[in-house]
Amino acid sequence: MQTDATSAARPSFQTSEPVTDLRMEISGRSLGELVRWIQDGDATYDLPYQRGAVWTDEQRIMLILSMLSGTPVPALIINDRPQRMWFDADGERLPIYAVIDGKQRLTTFRMFMENDLLVPASWFAAEEVKATEDTEDGPYVRYSGLTRRQQLFFERIAVPVAVGKLGSVREEAAVYLRVNGSGTPQSDEDMTRAARVAAGA
């Protein structure tokens, strides 16, 4: 068995009992439905284990482009909380669904549908755009500046959602850590290289 410094510094991955299957149900949900869950208070992404709103406008704009172009995105992870978690100590109703992973994406969808995010008007056919706003990057459009037909197209876009039945905030946080604690972020060099390829350079 290795006993060098590198081995000693490695964290333990042992568990106190065998790993259990979360048995999450994966399905497609429309953007409109997901945003309404947040707006109506049926779901929340303001959770103690979540980070704040950290995406830039550029990142949010690129997500809307992915949605409109049919580019696949990772599944949102949502907990369908047990009934005992639906009310606080004073009997006030709490959200039924907790967004474990996907806060930045759902925030972006909501911002766009609530006119807080503008995107390039060139992304849409001219007949689908009713009003634009001038920017340094040319004409941009808010959600309200699109025809109802184009709005419905966006609202009906389906995204993958994994729904679990976790019994506590602690269990939700454990899933959050597993999902967000693995992998290596793309470096600026990685993104620049991919951008050159996409541009045909």
N, C-alpha and C positions, 0 to 999 in steps of 0.2 A: 504493500500500500504506500502511495506517495505521501511524503510528509514535508515537502518543501514549502516555501512561503506562499507560492501561488495556490497550491492545494489547500493550505490552511485558511486562506482568505476567501475561498469559495463558499457561498452560502449553502445551507442545508436545504435540500428539496424533499426531505422525508415528511411524511404525514402521520398523524396519530391513528388514522384508520384508512381503509381502502378508499380510493377515489370513487365518488358517486357521479352518475350521469345526470346532468342538469335537465336533460330531456326538453330542451327548448323547442318550441314550435316555430318553424320558419315559414313565412308567407310573404306575399306582396301587399303593401298598403299604399294607398294613394297619398300624394303629398298634401292634398286638400284635407283629407281625413286626419292626418297626423298633426297638421297645423291647428285644426279645429280642436283637437284634444288639448293642446296647450292653451289656446285662447279661452276655452270653456272651463279650464281648471281641472280637466279629467286626467291630465298628465303633467309632470313637472320635470325640468332638468336642473332646477336649483336645489342641488343636493349637497350634503356636507363633504362628500368625497370628490365632487366635481370641481374642475378649475373654472375660472371665469370665462368671459367672452374674449378669447385670445386671437381669433383669426383676424387678418387684415381684410380691408375691402377687396383687395386683389384676389385673395384666396376665396372670398365669398363669390365674387364675380365668376371665377373659374368653376366653382361648384354649379352655379346656375347654368353655365355653358355645358357642363357634363350632363346635367339633367335634360336640357333641350336637345342634345345631340345623341342621347341614348347611351352614353358612356356608363358602364357599370360602376357602381360605388359600393363600398362595404356595407354590410347589414347594420342597421340600427339594432341595439340591444335594449330591450324594454322589459321591466319586471311588472307582471300583473300581480299586484300586491294582495295578500290575503285580507279578508274583510276586517279583521281586527286592526289593520293599519289604515283603515279608511277614515278614522275620526281621531281627533286629538283628545287630550284629557278633559277638555271643556265641552266635548261633543261636537266641535266644529268639523265640518267635512274637509277631508284632505284628498289630494289627487289619488286616483286609483292606480295610475301607471307611473312608474319611475323610469326615466331615460338613463340607463346605466352608461351607455356609450352612444354618442351621436349628437351631443349637445351643440357642437359648433355647426353641424349640418342642419339640425332642426331650427336653430337660431337664424341661420341664413335663409331657409325657406320662409320662415315667419317674417323676417325683415323684408324680403322681396314682396311677399303678398300684402304686407302692410305699408308699402310704399317707402320704406326706409333704405332701400338699396336700388340703385340704378344700374342698368346694364346697357351695352351698346345696342342702339336701334337697328344696326346693320344685321343683327342676328335674326331679324324677323322680316317676313315679306312686307312690302310697303303697305299693302291693304290691311295688315293686321296692327298697324301703328296709328294711333289717333293723335298723340301729342308727344313731343320730344323736348329735351333740355340740352342746351349747348354746354359742352365741356371742353377741356383741353384736348381730349381724345375724340372730339367730334360729337355728334348727337347721341344722347343716351335717353333711355326711356324708363319710366316707373311702371309698376304693375297697372296702375290706374290709366296709364297711357296706351294700354293694349286693348284690343277689342275683346269683348266677352268670349268670343270663340277661342281666341288665343289664351285667355286666362283659364278657360276650362281645359284646354289641352295641357297646360302646366299642372293644374290641380289634379288631373287624372293620371299623371305619371306615377307609376308604381315603383316603390323602392323596397328592397328586401328588409324584413324586420324579423328578428329572433325574439320571441316572447317567452320569458321564463316564469316560474312560480316559486320565487324565493321568499323565505319567511321573515327576513329581517334586513335592515339597512346594512348590517355587518356583512351579510352574504352578498348583497349588491356590491359593496365596496371591494370584496374579494374578487369578484368577476371583473370589476373595473381595473383592478391591479393586474390581473392576468392578461387582459386584453391590451392594456396600454403599457405594460412593463416589458413586453417582448419586442423583438425587432430592433433595427437600427435606423434612426431618422436619415432621410436623404440629405447629403451634404450639398452645399452650393455648387461644388464641382460636379457632383452627380447630375443635378438639375440642369446646369449649363451644358453639359455634354448631351443630355437628352434633347434640350432645346435646339442645339445645333443640328441634330439628326432630324428633328421634326421640321426644321426650316430648310432641309435639303442641303445643308452645308457639308 
